[in-house]
Amino acid sequence: MILHADLDAFYAAVEQRRRPGLAGRPVAVGATGPRGVVMSASYEARASGVESGQPVVRARRVCPELVVVAPDMDEYAVVSANVMAVLSSFSRKVEPASLDEAYLDLAGVPFRPRVLAELLRERVWQEQRLALSVGVGPNKLIAKLASVAAKPDGLLVVTPAEVPGFLLPLPATRLPGVGPSTTAALTRFGLTTVADLAATPPDTLRRIVGAAAGEQLARFARGEDLRPVVPQRAERSLGGERTFPADVSAEHELIRTTLLRLAESAAARLRAAGVAGRTVTVKVRFADLRTVTRSRTLPEPVDLAHDLYATAVQVFDGMGLARARIRLIGLRVEGLGQGARPQQMALGEREHGWSELERTVDRVRAKFGTASVGPASLLEPGREVAREPGREVGKEPGGDAGKGTS
Ligand SMILES: [Mg+2]
């Protein structure tokens, strides 16, 4: 059996989670400019007719009380990595299909599918406060259709015997690969449900939509799908970059705080994926669009923001860019391998609490959201900062402040 796991209204749900004031309100994630498009809509927004892919301008018209939030892909990537880590703890074969969905091959998993699905949903809710819908079926096609049918926040198991009763009444548009032009062609021949397709000779389908697509449609209409679950090959590098709204001088403090933010995000994703990297690459794009990159390879793999940041600053300082005007800065970690040993030493320090501290931060964030804790130097002036002896932990208003996470 194959399991398809899909987070409900993922980007919108992450925004609602980290801004408690948005809970229960219609929220859309999308660029807020005049040409923005809705990337994700909360169920409250969907109830008013807001849809993914809709221009934000139109979404605001159909739902005047809509709250539109600009996307934060770094945050979604971190949350996604945390959820994928949960899924990977239940099956060795996990294939992420996008940031918010994945297929699991259940062969060799020591739970009945329904029990496993409930465990997964419970774990993701407990650790991330995100609703995960799950479909289980004899192949990828049925598992995915089942998770769609289970939404929101549901579970549907379709046994092989139940496939015809589940599949045949569905609209043909639910099948993968049936887009607007295929739908138009099928409709001309009066074919609107999967049952219609199943009752049509494959030769006829091939004539209507073309040989390859017709072949696939006929197979899907019979509930057949031989696509295997292909576990994701380990990423070989990971990182991010920031373009500044205005060019920044190389000495400006913003360079360092940006490197720290990028190091933080990369380190969280490394640890969530259970990997560490040995090579830190810094990329700089100048005001005239020239781009340079410099790397440094460490003796041991690291997965801590402290180490990534220290290395990135050394690399950056070694570039000798004193007078440069900088447009973009990036940080990438390469040479990824198995996770760092928990007792590893951070650069140049014997006894230190960085590893323990950052892993504690991971656990707090898994529970309360990414904005709940971070280095004090990333806080803007005026923000509330909670200090404890020997460490500095900040709370961001508008994150999950108020839950007592520090
Ligand atoms: Mg989803």
Boltz pocket constraint, residues with backbone or C-beta under 6 A from the ligand:
constraints:
  - pocket:
      binder: B
      contacts: [[A, 6], [A, 7], [A, 8], [A, 9], [A, 10], [A, 100], [A, 101]]
      max_distance: 6.0
